Amino acid sequence: MPVYRYKCSDCGYEFTQRQNFDDKPLTVCPKCGGKVRKVYAPASIQFKGSGFYRTDKGGAEKKPSKKGD
Ligand SMILES: [Zn+2]
């Protein structure tokens, strides 16, 4: 279950909430009843070293030209 981070725009209260993917995002601050917004955590997740590389051997690719007889 993913953990979402919220921040209240009224009182500034920050908290995290465990929610299912299909749960509705929280909108009410548990402290003051104000509006909360989802906060996206700074990049702590890195997509690294997946060994992605291209094998372009440069050069013109032969394109079969369409000729209608
Ligand atoms: Zn609040």
N, CA, C, O and the ligand as a Tripos MOL2 file, in Angstrom:
@<TRIPOS>MOLECULE
protein
  277   275    70     0     0
PROTEIN
NO_CHARGES

@<TRIPOS>ATOM
      1 N           0.8480   -1.1980    0.0000 N.3       1 MET1
      2 CA          0.0000    0.0000    0.0000 C.3       1 MET1
      3 C           0.8820    1.2450    0.0000 C.2       1 MET1
      4 O           1.7430    1.4070    0.8650 O.2       1 MET1
      5 N           0.6660    2.0970   -0.9490 N.am      2 PRO2
      6 CA          1.5200    3.2940   -1.0340 C.3       2 PRO2
      7 C           1.1920    4.3060    0.0560 C.2       2 PRO2
      8 O           0.0640    4.3720    0.5440 O.2       2 PRO2
      9 N           2.1730    5.0720    0.4200 N.am      3 VAL3
     10 CA          1.9830    6.1240    1.4160 C.3       3 VAL3
     11 C           2.0200    7.4710    0.7260 C.2       3 VAL3
     12 O           2.9530    7.7930   -0.0100 O.2       3 VAL3
     13 N           0.9990    8.2380    0.9790 N.am      4 TYR4
     14 CA          0.9440    9.5550    0.3660 C.3       4 TYR4
     15 C           1.2080   10.6230    1.4090 C.2       4 TYR4
     16 O           0.9230   10.4630    2.5960 O.2       4 TYR4
     17 N           1.7460   11.6820    0.9340 N.am      5 ARG5
     18 CA          2.0620   12.7740    1.8340 C.3       5 ARG5
     19 C           1.1370   13.9410    1.5300 C.2       5 ARG5
     20 O           0.8990   14.2960    0.3750 O.2       5 ARG5
     21 N           0.6420   14.5060    2.5720 N.am      6 TYR6
     22 CA         -0.2720   15.6320    2.4140 C.3       6 TYR6
     23 C           0.2050   16.8120    3.2240 C.2       6 TYR6
     24 O           0.9100   16.6850    4.2250 O.2       6 TYR6
     25 N          -0.2120   17.9610    2.7450 N.am      7 LYS7
     26 CA          0.1010   19.1570    3.5100 C.3       7 LYS7
     27 C          -1.1140   20.0660    3.5230 C.2       7 LYS7
     28 O          -1.7680   20.2910    2.5050 O.2       7 LYS7
     29 N          -1.3880   20.5710    4.6940 N.am      8 CYS8
     30 CA         -2.5310   21.4570    4.8420 C.3       8 CYS8
     31 C          -2.1350   22.8610    4.4140 C.2       8 CYS8
     32 O          -1.1010   23.3900    4.8220 O.2       8 CYS8
     33 N          -2.9630   23.4350    3.6010 N.am      9 SER9
     34 CA         -2.6380   24.7800    3.1280 C.3       9 SER9
     35 C          -3.1130   25.8240    4.1300 C.2       9 SER9
     36 O          -2.7930   27.0070    4.0100 O.2       9 SER9
     37 N          -3.8560   25.3870    5.0900 N.am     10 ASP10
     38 CA         -4.3370   26.3260    6.1080 C.3      10 ASP10
     39 C          -3.3750   26.4450    7.2840 C.2      10 ASP10
     40 O          -2.9230   27.5380    7.6250 O.2      10 ASP10
     41 N          -3.0710   25.3060    7.8960 N.am     11 CYS11
     42 CA         -2.2340   25.3540    9.0990 C.3      11 CYS11
     43 C          -0.8230   24.8430    8.8450 C.2      11 CYS11
     44 O           0.0490   24.9450    9.7090 O.2      11 CYS11
     45 N          -0.6070   24.2990    7.6670 N.am     12 GLY12
     46 CA          0.7370   23.8490    7.3260 C.3      12 GLY12
     47 C           1.0810   22.4730    7.8620 C.2      12 GLY12
     48 O           2.2180   22.0150    7.7450 O.2      12 GLY12
     49 N           0.1200   21.8350    8.4330 N.am     13 TYR13
     50 CA          0.3310   20.5050    8.9980 C.3      13 TYR13
     51 C           0.6380   19.4980    7.9030 C.2      13 TYR13
     52 O          -0.0830   19.3840    6.9120 O.2      13 TYR13
     53 N           1.7230   18.7770    8.1090 N.am     14 GLU14
     54 CA          2.1050   17.7680    7.1300 C.3      14 GLU14
     55 C           1.9470   16.3910    7.7280 C.2      14 GLU14
     56 O           2.2850   16.1550    8.8880 O.2      14 GLU14
     57 N           1.4370   15.5000    6.9350 N.am     15 PHE15
     58 CA          1.2720   14.1380    7.4330 C.3      15 PHE15
     59 C           1.2660   13.1660    6.2740 C.2      15 PHE15
     60 O           1.1270   13.5450    5.1110 O.2      15 PHE15
     61 N           1.4190   11.9170    6.6230 N.am     16 THR16
     62 CA          1.3840   10.8920    5.5900 C.3      16 THR16
     63 C           0.2020    9.9650    5.8430 C.2      16 THR16
     64 O          -0.2330    9.7580    6.9760 O.2      16 THR16
     65 N          -0.2800    9.4350    4.7730 N.am     17 GLN17
     66 CA         -1.4570    8.5840    4.8650 C.3      17 GLN17
     67 C          -1.2980    7.3890    3.9500 C.2      17 GLN17
     68 O          -0.9370    7.5090    2.7790 O.2      17 GLN17
     69 N          -1.5750    6.2540    4.5160 N.am     18 ARG18
     70 CA         -1.5260    5.0400    3.7190 C.3      18 ARG18
     71 C          -2.8390    4.8680    2.9830 C.2      18 ARG18
     72 O          -3.9130    4.8870    3.5850 O.2      18 ARG18
     73 N          -2.7410    4.7050    1.7000 N.am     19 GLN19
     74 CA         -3.9720    4.5660    0.9350 C.3      19 GLN19
     75 C          -3.8120    3.5940   -0.2050 C.2      19 GLN19
     76 O          -2.7290    3.3970   -0.7560 O.2      19 GLN19
     77 N          -4.9050    3.0130   -0.5250 N.am     20 ASN20
     78 CA         -4.9260    2.1680   -1.7070 C.3      20 ASN20
     79 C          -4.9130    3.0280   -2.9500 C.2      20 ASN20
     80 O          -5.2020    4.2240   -2.9070 O.2      20 ASN20
     81 N          -4.5760    2.4030   -4.0430 N.am     21 PHE21
     82 CA         -4.5440    3.1630   -5.2890 C.3      21 PHE21
     83 C          -5.9160    3.7190   -5.6340 C.2      21 PHE21
     84 O          -6.0440    4.7950   -6.2180 O.2      21 PHE21
     85 N          -6.9210    2.9710   -5.2660 N.am     22 ASP22
     86 CA         -8.2550    3.4230   -5.6550 C.3      22 ASP22
     87 C          -8.9650    4.1840   -4.5400 C.2      22 ASP22
     88 O         -10.1490    4.5010   -4.6510 O.2      22 ASP22
     89 N          -8.2410    4.4730   -3.4760 N.am     23 ASP23
     90 CA         -8.8360    5.3150   -2.4430 C.3      23 ASP23
     91 C          -8.8590    6.7510   -2.9110 C.2      23 ASP23
     92 O          -8.0130    7.1890   -3.6910 O.2      23 ASP23
     93 N          -9.8370    7.4670   -2.4210 N.am     24 LYS24
     94 CA         -9.8840    8.8810   -2.7990 C.3      24 LYS24
     95 C          -8.8540    9.6410   -1.9800 C.2      24 LYS24
     96 O          -8.6560    9.3690   -0.7950 O.2      24 LYS24
     97 N          -8.2080   10.5870   -2.6220 N.am     25 PRO25
     98 CA         -7.2230   11.3790   -1.8880 C.3      25 PRO25
     99 C          -7.8930   12.2060   -0.8020 C.2      25 PRO25
    100 O          -9.0280   12.6580   -0.9490 O.2      25 PRO25
    101 N          -7.1740   12.3900    0.2750 N.am     26 LEU26
    102 CA         -7.7190   13.1880    1.3670 C.3      26 LEU26
    103 C          -7.8060   14.6490    0.9560 C.2      26 LEU26
    104 O          -7.0020   15.1410    0.1640 O.2      26 LEU26
    105 N          -8.7740   15.3120    1.5000 N.am     27 THR27
    106 CA         -8.9240   16.7280    1.1730 C.3      27 THR27
    107 C          -9.0570   17.5710    2.4230 C.2      27 THR27
    108 O          -8.9670   18.7970    2.3700 O.2      27 THR27
    109 N          -9.2730   16.9070    3.5510 N.am     28 VAL28
    110 CA         -9.5110   17.6620    4.7830 C.3      28 VAL28
    111 C          -8.4110   17.4130    5.8060 C.2      28 VAL28
    112 O          -8.0260   16.2750    6.0760 O.2      28 VAL28
    113 N          -7.9330   18.4860    6.3480 N.am     29 CYS29
    114 CA         -6.8950   18.4020    7.3600 C.3      29 CYS29
    115 C          -7.4680   17.8300    8.6500 C.2      29 CYS29
    116 O          -8.4900   18.3030    9.1470 O.2      29 CYS29
    117 N          -6.8050   16.8070    9.1900 N.am     30 PRO30
    118 CA         -7.2970   16.1980   10.4350 C.3      30 PRO30
    119 C          -7.1020   17.1100   11.6360 C.2      30 PRO30
    120 O          -7.6580   16.8740   12.7090 O.2      30 PRO30
    121 N          -6.3250   18.1270   11.4460 N.am     31 LYS31
    122 CA         -6.0510   19.0250   12.5680 C.3      31 LYS31
    123 C          -7.0090   20.1930   12.6150 C.2      31 LYS31
    124 O          -7.6360   20.4680   13.6380 O.2      31 LYS31
    125 N          -7.1110   20.8680   11.4970 N.am     32 CYS32
    126 CA         -7.8970   22.0950   11.5180 C.3      32 CYS32
    127 C          -9.1010   22.0360   10.5950 C.2      32 CYS32
    128 O          -9.9310   22.9450   10.5860 O.2      32 CYS32
    129 N          -9.1930   20.9850    9.8340 N.am     33 GLY33
    130 CA        -10.3450   20.8830    8.9400 C.3      33 GLY33
    131 C         -10.1760   21.6800    7.6680 C.2      33 GLY33
    132 O         -11.1080   21.8300    6.8780 O.2      33 GLY33
    133 N          -8.9730   22.1890    7.4840 N.am     34 GLY34
    134 CA         -8.7060   22.9710    6.2830 C.3      34 GLY34
    135 C          -8.4610   22.0810    5.0850 C.2      34 GLY34
    136 O          -8.6840   20.8710    5.1230 O.2      34 GLY34
    137 N          -8.0010   22.7040    4.0340 N.am     35 LYS35
    138 CA         -7.7600   21.9540    2.8060 C.3      35 LYS35
    139 C          -6.3600   21.3900    2.7750 C.2      35 LYS35
    140 O          -5.3850   22.0820    3.0680 O.2      35 LYS35
    141 N          -6.2740   20.1190    2.4150 N.am     36 VAL36
    142 CA         -4.9430   19.5430    2.2670 C.3      36 VAL36
    143 C          -4.6690   19.2280    0.8030 C.2      36 VAL36
    144 O          -5.5680   18.9540    0.0080 O.2      36 VAL36
    145 N          -3.4120   19.2810    0.5020 N.am     37 ARG37
    146 CA         -2.9850   18.9510   -0.8580 C.3      37 ARG37
    147 C          -1.9870   17.8240   -0.8050 C.2      37 ARG37
    148 O          -1.2190   17.6790    0.1460 O.2      37 ARG37
    149 N          -2.0200   17.0400   -1.8420 N.am     38 LYS38
    150 CA         -1.0560   15.9600   -1.9360 C.3      38 LYS38
    151 C           0.3110   16.5540   -2.2380 C.2      38 LYS38
    152 O           0.4530   17.4420   -3.0780 O.2      38 LYS38
    153 N           1.2930   16.0490   -1.5460 N.am     39 VAL39
    154 CA          2.6500   16.5230   -1.7650 C.3      39 VAL39
    155 C           3.4500   15.4100   -2.4000 C.2      39 VAL39
    156 O           3.4590   14.2710   -1.9330 O.2      39 VAL39
    157 N           4.1010   15.7600   -3.4460 N.am     40 TYR40
    158 CA          4.9300   14.7540   -4.0790 C.3      40 TYR40
    159 C           6.3410   14.8690   -3.5450 C.2      40 TYR40
    160 O           7.0100   15.8910   -3.6950 O.2      40 TYR40
    161 N           6.7600   13.8160   -2.9340 N.am     41 ALA41
    162 CA          8.0800   13.8160   -2.3050 C.3      41 ALA41
    163 C           9.1560   14.0570   -3.3380 C.2      41 ALA41
    164 O           9.0520   13.6150   -4.4820 O.2      41 ALA41
    165 N          10.1900   14.7630   -2.9220 N.am     42 PRO42
    166 CA         11.3250   14.9940   -3.8190 C.3      42 PRO42
    167 C          11.9830   13.6850   -4.2150 C.2      42 PRO42
    168 O          11.9090   12.6730   -3.5180 O.2      42 PRO42
    169 N          12.6150   13.7550   -5.3390 N.am     43 ALA43
    170 CA         13.1490   12.5400   -5.9620 C.3      43 ALA43
    171 C          13.9990   11.6770   -5.0500 C.2      43 ALA43
    172 O          15.2190   11.8270   -4.9810 O.2      43 ALA43
    173 N          13.3490   10.7950   -4.3680 N.am     44 SER44
    174 CA         14.1160    9.8310   -3.5900 C.3      44 SER44
    175 C          14.1630    8.5190   -4.3420 C.2      44 SER44
    176 O          14.8800    7.5810   -3.9930 O.2      44 SER44
    177 N          13.3830    8.5040   -5.3640 N.am     45 ILE45
    178 CA         13.3710    7.3130   -6.2020 C.3      45 ILE45
    179 C          14.1840    7.5980   -7.4480 C.2      45 ILE45
    180 O          13.9510    8.5820   -8.1500 O.2      45 ILE45
    181 N          15.1250    6.7370   -7.7080 N.am     46 GLN46
    182 CA         15.9460    6.9580   -8.8870 C.3      46 GLN46
    183 C          15.8790    5.7680   -9.8180 C.2      46 GLN46
    184 O          16.0060    4.6070   -9.4260 O.2      46 GLN46
    185 N          15.6810    6.1100  -11.0220 N.am     47 PHE47
    186 CA         15.7030    5.0580  -12.0240 C.3      47 PHE47
    187 C          17.1060    5.0500  -12.6110 C.2      47 PHE47
    188 O          17.4840    5.9110  -13.4060 O.2      47 PHE47
    189 N          17.8310    4.0870  -12.2050 N.am     48 LYS48
    190 CA         19.2440    4.1160  -12.5250 C.3      48 LYS48
    191 C          19.7070    2.7410  -12.9700 C.2      48 LYS48
    192 O          19.1950    1.7070  -12.5420 O.2      48 LYS48
    193 N          20.6720    2.7740  -13.8250 N.am     49 GLY49
    194 CA         21.3430    1.5390  -14.2070 C.3      49 GLY49
    195 C          20.4440    0.4490  -14.7350 C.2      49 GLY49
    196 O          20.5600   -0.7160  -14.3550 O.2      49 GLY49
    197 N          19.5570    0.8390  -15.6080 N.am     50 SER50
    198 CA         18.7130   -0.1960  -16.1770 C.3      50 SER50
    199 C          19.3610   -0.7660  -17.4310 C.2      50 SER50
    200 O          18.7930   -1.6040  -18.1310 O.2      50 SER50
    201 N          20.5510   -0.2870  -17.6840 N.am     51 GLY51
    202 CA         21.2960   -0.8170  -18.8330 C.3      51 GLY51
    203 C          20.6280   -0.5420  -20.1620 C.2      51 GLY51
    204 O          20.5770   -1.3940  -21.0490 O.2      51 GLY51
    205 N          20.1300    0.6440  -20.2700 N.am     52 PHE52
    206 CA         19.4460    1.0000  -21.5010 C.3      52 PHE52
    207 C          20.4130    1.6440  -22.4730 C.2      52 PHE52
    208 O          20.9990    2.6860  -22.1770 O.2      52 PHE52
    209 N          20.5700    1.0640  -23.5620 N.am     53 TYR53
    210 CA         21.4060    1.7090  -24.5630 C.3      53 TYR53
    211 C          20.9230    1.3720  -25.9670 C.2      53 TYR53
    212 O          20.2580    0.3650  -26.2120 O.2      53 TYR53
    213 N          21.2890    2.2560  -26.8590 N.am     54 ARG54
    214 CA         20.8010    2.0730  -28.2170 C.3      54 ARG54
    215 C          21.8530    1.4020  -29.0760 C.2      54 ARG54
    216 O          23.0570    1.5730  -28.8870 O.2      54 ARG54
    217 N          21.3760    0.6750  -29.9760 N.am     55 THR55
    218 CA         22.3130    0.0200  -30.8890 C.3      55 THR55
    219 C          22.1070    0.5530  -32.2920 C.2      55 THR55
    220 O          21.8820   -0.1740  -33.2610 O.2      55 THR55
    221 N          22.1980    1.8550  -32.3330 N.am     56 ASP56
    222 CA         22.0600    2.4820  -33.6470 C.3      56 ASP56
    223 C          23.3520    2.3060  -34.4200 C.2      56 ASP56
    224 O          24.4160    2.7420  -33.9800 O.2      56 ASP56
    225 N          23.2570    1.6940  -35.5220 N.am     57 LYS57
    226 CA         24.4730    1.5540  -36.3130 C.3      57 LYS57
    227 C          24.5100    2.5890  -37.4170 C.2      57 LYS57
    228 O          25.0510    2.3650  -38.5000 O.2      57 LYS57
    229 N          23.9320    3.7010  -37.1150 N.am     58 GLY58
    230 CA         23.9110    4.8100  -38.0830 C.3      58 GLY58
    231 C          23.8160    4.3420  -39.5090 C.2      58 GLY58
    232 O          24.2510    3.2410  -39.8480 O.2      58 GLY58
    233 N          23.2640    5.1550  -40.3140 N.am     59 GLY59
    234 CA         23.1770    4.7270  -41.7050 C.3      59 GLY59
    235 C          21.7560    4.8080  -42.1910 C.2      59 GLY59
    236 O          20.7960    4.8300  -41.4200 O.2      59 GLY59
    237 N          21.6650    4.8500  -43.4390 N.am     60 ALA60
    238 CA         20.3570    5.0050  -44.0350 C.3      60 ALA60
    239 C          19.6040    3.6960  -44.0290 C.2      60 ALA60
    240 O          20.0960    2.6430  -44.4320 O.2      60 ALA60
    241 N          18.4430    3.8180  -43.5710 N.am     61 GLU61
    242 CA         17.5950    2.6450  -43.5510 C.3      61 GLU61
    243 C          16.9140    2.5380  -44.9060 C.2      61 GLU61
    244 O          16.4390    3.5300  -45.4590 O.2      61 GLU61
    245 N          16.8760    1.3610  -45.4150 N.am     62 LYS62
    246 CA         16.2620    1.2050  -46.7300 C.3      62 LYS62
    247 C          14.7570    1.2490  -46.6130 C.2      62 LYS62
    248 O          14.1220    0.4160  -45.9660 O.2      62 LYS62
    249 N          14.2410    2.2140  -47.2400 N.am     63 LYS63
    250 CA         12.7970    2.3230  -47.2120 C.3      63 LYS63
    251 C          12.2280    1.8510  -48.5380 C.2      63 LYS63
    252 O          12.5020    2.4340  -49.5870 O.2      63 LYS63
    253 N          11.4870    0.8620  -48.4870 N.am     64 PRO64
    254 CA         10.8700    0.4100  -49.7410 C.3      64 PRO64
    255 C           9.8970    1.4660  -50.2400 C.2      64 PRO64
    256 O           8.8910    1.7690  -49.5980 O.2      64 PRO64
    257 N          10.2110    1.9960  -51.3580 N.am     65 SER65
    258 CA          9.3100    3.0230  -51.8930 C.3      65 SER65
    259 C           8.1130    2.3560  -52.5530 C.2      65 SER65
    260 O           8.2110    1.3980  -53.3200 O.2      65 SER65
    261 N           7.0250    2.9140  -52.2100 N.am     66 LYS66
    262 CA          5.8220    2.3040  -52.7540 C.3      66 LYS66
    263 C           5.5770    2.7630  -54.1610 C.2      66 LYS66
    264 O           5.4410    3.9530  -54.4450 O.2      66 LYS66
    265 N           5.5260    1.8050  -55.0160 N.am     67 LYS67
    266 CA          5.2540    2.1810  -56.3900 C.3      67 LYS67
    267 C           3.9940    1.4510  -56.8390 C.2      67 LYS67
    268 O           3.8740    0.2310  -56.7260 O.2      67 LYS67
    269 N           3.1070    2.2100  -57.3260 N.am     68 GLY68
    270 CA          1.8940    1.5780  -57.7790 C.3      68 GLY68
    271 C           2.0260    1.1150  -59.2170 C.2      68 GLY68
    272 O           1.5260    1.7660  -60.1350 O.2      68 GLY68
    273 N           2.6640    0.0510  -59.4030 N.am     69 ASP69
    274 CA          2.8650   -0.5330  -60.7440 C.3      69 ASP69
    275 C           3.3450    0.4700  -61.7640 C.2      69 ASP69
    276 O           3.5540    0.1190  -62.9250 O.2      69 ASP69
    277 ZN         -4.7210   22.1590    8.8170 Zn       70 ZN70
@<TRIPOS>BOND
     1     1     2 1
     2     2     3 1
     3     3     4 2
     4     3     5 am
     5     5     6 1
     6     6     7 1
     7     7     8 2
     8     7     9 am
     9     9    10 1
    10    10    11 1
    11    11    12 2
    12    11    13 am
    13    13    14 1
    14    14    15 1
    15    15    16 2
    16    15    17 am
    17    17    18 1
    18    18    19 1
    19    19    20 2
    20    19    21 am
    21    21    22 1
    22    22    23 1
    23    23    24 2
    24    23    25 am
    25    25    26 1
    26    26    27 1
    27    27    28 2
    28    27    29 am
    29    29    30 1
    30    30    31 1
    31    31    32 2
    32    31    33 am
    33    33    34 1
    34    34    35 1
    35    35    36 2
    36    35    37 am
    37    37    38 1
    38    38    39 1
    39    39    40 2
    40    39    41 am
    41    41    42 1
    42    42    43 1
    43    43    44 2
    44    43    45 am
    45    45    46 1
    46    46    47 1
    47    47    48 2
    48    47    49 am
    49    49    50 1
    50    50    51 1
    51    51    52 2
    52    51    53 am
    53    53    54 1
    54    54    55 1
    55    55    56 2
    56    55    57 am
    57    57    58 1
    58    58    59 1
    59    59    60 2
    60    59    61 am
    61    61    62 1
    62    62    63 1
    63    63    64 2
    64    63    65 am
    65    65    66 1
    66    66    67 1
    67    67    68 2
    68    67    69 am
    69    69    70 1
    70    70    71 1
    71    71    72 2
    72    71    73 am
    73    73    74 1
    74    74    75 1
    75    75    76 2
    76    75    77 am
    77    77    78 1
    78    78    79 1
    79    79    80 2
    80    79    81 am
    81    81    82 1
    82    82    83 1
    83    83    84 2
    84    83    85 am
    85    85    86 1
    86    86    87 1
    87    87    88 2
    88    87    89 am
    89    89    90 1
    90    90    91 1
    91    91    92 2
    92    91    93 am
    93    93    94 1
    94    94    95 1
    95    95    96 2
    96    95    97 am
    97    97    98 1
    98    98    99 1
    99    99   100 2
   100    99   101 am
   101   101   102 1
   102   102   103 1
   103   103   104 2
   104   103   105 am
   105   105   106 1
   106   106   107 1
   107   107   108 2
   108   107   109 am
   109   109   110 1
   110   110   111 1
   111   111   112 2
   112   111   113 am
   113   113   114 1
   114   114   115 1
   115   115   116 2
   116   115   117 am
   117   117   118 1
   118   118   119 1
   119   119   120 2
   120   119   121 am
   121   121   122 1
   122   122   123 1
   123   123   124 2
   124   123   125 am
   125   125   126 1
   126   126   127 1
   127   127   128 2
   128   127   129 am
   129   129   130 1
   130   130   131 1
   131   131   132 2
   132   131   133 am
   133   133   134 1
   134   134   135 1
   135   135   136 2
   136   135   137 am
   137   137   138 1
   138   138   139 1
   139   139   140 2
   140   139   141 am
   141   141   142 1
   142   142   143 1
   143   143   144 2
   144   143   145 am
   145   145   146 1
   146   146   147 1
   147   147   148 2
   148   147   149 am
   149   149   150 1
   150   150   151 1
   151   151   152 2
   152   151   153 am
   153   153   154 1
   154   154   155 1
   155   155   156 2
   156   155   157 am
   157   157   158 1
   158   158   159 1
   159   159   160 2
   160   159   161 am
   161   161   162 1
   162   162   163 1
   163   163   164 2
   164   163   165 am
   165   165   166 1
   166   166   167 1
   167   167   168 2
   168   167   169 am
   169   169   170 1
   170   170   171 1
   171   171   172 2
   172   171   173 am
   173   173   174 1
   174   174   175 1
   175   175   176 2
   176   175   177 am
   177   177   178 1
   178   178   179 1
   179   179   180 2
   180   179   181 am
   181   181   182 1
   182   182   183 1
   183   183   184 2
   184   183   185 am
   185   185   186 1
   186   186   187 1
   187   187   188 2
   188   187   189 am
   189   189   190 1
   190   190   191 1
   191   191   192 2
   192   191   193 am
   193   193   194 1
   194   194   195 1
   195   195   196 2
   196   195   197 am
   197   197   198 1
   198   198   199 1
   199   199   200 2
   200   199   201 am
   201   201   202 1
   202   202   203 1
   203   203   204 2
   204   203   205 am
   205   205   206 1
   206   206   207 1
   207   207   208 2
   208   207   209 am
   209   209   210 1
   210   210   211 1
   211   211   212 2
   212   211   213 am
   213   213   214 1
   214   214   215 1
   215   215   216 2
   216   215   217 am
   217   217   218 1
   218   218   219 1
   219   219   220 2
   220   219   221 am
   221   221   222 1
   222   222   223 1
   223   223   224 2
   224   223   225 am
   225   225   226 1
   226   226   227 1
   227   227   228 2
   228   227   229 am
   229   229   230 1
   230   230   231 1
   231   231   232 2
   232   231   233 am
   233   233   234 1
   234   234   235 1
   235   235   236 2
   236   235   237 am
   237   237   238 1
   238   238   239 1
   239   239   240 2
   240   239   241 am
   241   241   242 1
   242   242   243 1
   243   243   244 2
   244   243   245 am
   245   245   246 1
   246   246   247 1
   247   247   248 2
   248   247   249 am
   249   249   250 1
   250   250   251 1
   251   251   252 2
   252   251   253 am
   253   253   254 1
   254   254   255 1
   255   255   256 2
   256   255   257 am
   257   257   258 1
   258   258   259 1
   259   259   260 2
   260   259   261 am
   261   261   262 1
   262   262   263 1
   263   263   264 2
   264   263   265 am
   265   265   266 1
   266   266   267 1
   267   267   268 2
   268   267   269 am
   269   269   270 1
   270   270   271 1
   271   271   272 2
   272   271   273 am
   273   273   274 1
   274   274   275 1
   275   275   276 2
@<TRIPOS>SUBSTRUCTURE
     1 MET1         2 RESIDUE 1 A MET
     2 PRO2         6 RESIDUE 1 A PRO
     3 VAL3        10 RESIDUE 1 A VAL
     4 TYR4        14 RESIDUE 1 A TYR
     5 ARG5        18 RESIDUE 1 A ARG
     6 TYR6        22 RESIDUE 1 A TYR
     7 LYS7        26 RESIDUE 1 A LYS
     8 CYS8        30 RESIDUE 1 A CYS
     9 SER9        34 RESIDUE 1 A SER
    10 ASP10       38 RESIDUE 1 A ASP
    11 CYS11       42 RESIDUE 1 A CYS
    12 GLY12       46 RESIDUE 1 A GLY
    13 TYR13       50 RESIDUE 1 A TYR
    14 GLU14       54 RESIDUE 1 A GLU
    15 PHE15       58 RESIDUE 1 A PHE
    16 THR16       62 RESIDUE 1 A THR
    17 GLN17       66 RESIDUE 1 A GLN
    18 ARG18       70 RESIDUE 1 A ARG
    19 GLN19       74 RESIDUE 1 A GLN
    20 ASN20       78 RESIDUE 1 A ASN
    21 PHE21       82 RESIDUE 1 A PHE
    22 ASP22       86 RESIDUE 1 A ASP
    23 ASP23       90 RESIDUE 1 A ASP
    24 LYS24       94 RESIDUE 1 A LYS
    25 PRO25       98 RESIDUE 1 A PRO
    26 LEU26      102 RESIDUE 1 A LEU
    27 THR27      106 RESIDUE 1 A THR
    28 VAL28      110 RESIDUE 1 A VAL
    29 CYS29      114 RESIDUE 1 A CYS
    30 PRO30      118 RESIDUE 1 A PRO
    31 LYS31      122 RESIDUE 1 A LYS
    32 CYS32      126 RESIDUE 1 A CYS
    33 GLY33      130 RESIDUE 1 A GLY
    34 GLY34      134 RESIDUE 1 A GLY
    35 LYS35      138 RESIDUE 1 A LYS
    36 VAL36      142 RESIDUE 1 A VAL
    37 ARG37      146 RESIDUE 1 A ARG
    38 LYS38      150 RESIDUE 1 A LYS
    39 VAL39      154 RESIDUE 1 A VAL
    40 TYR40      158 RESIDUE 1 A TYR
    41 ALA41      162 RESIDUE 1 A ALA
    42 PRO42      166 RESIDUE 1 A PRO
    43 ALA43      170 RESIDUE 1 A ALA
    44 SER44      174 RESIDUE 1 A SER
    45 ILE45      178 RESIDUE 1 A ILE
    46 GLN46      182 RESIDUE 1 A GLN
    47 PHE47      186 RESIDUE 1 A PHE
    48 LYS48      190 RESIDUE 1 A LYS
    49 GLY49      194 RESIDUE 1 A GLY
    50 SER50      198 RESIDUE 1 A SER
    51 GLY51      202 RESIDUE 1 A GLY
    52 PHE52      206 RESIDUE 1 A PHE
    53 TYR53      210 RESIDUE 1 A TYR
    54 ARG54      214 RESIDUE 1 A ARG
    55 THR55      218 RESIDUE 1 A THR
    56 ASP56      222 RESIDUE 1 A ASP
    57 LYS57      226 RESIDUE 1 A LYS
    58 GLY58      230 RESIDUE 1 A GLY
    59 GLY59      234 RESIDUE 1 A GLY
    60 ALA60      238 RESIDUE 1 A ALA
    61 GLU61      242 RESIDUE 1 A GLU
    62 LYS62      246 RESIDUE 1 A LYS
    63 LYS63      250 RESIDUE 1 A LYS
    64 PRO64      254 RESIDUE 1 A PRO
    65 SER65      258 RESIDUE 1 A SER
    66 LYS66      262 RESIDUE 1 A LYS
    67 LYS67      266 RESIDUE 1 A LYS
    68 GLY68      270 RESIDUE 1 A GLY
    69 ASP69      274 RESIDUE 1 A ASP
    70 ZN70       277 GROUP 0 **** ****
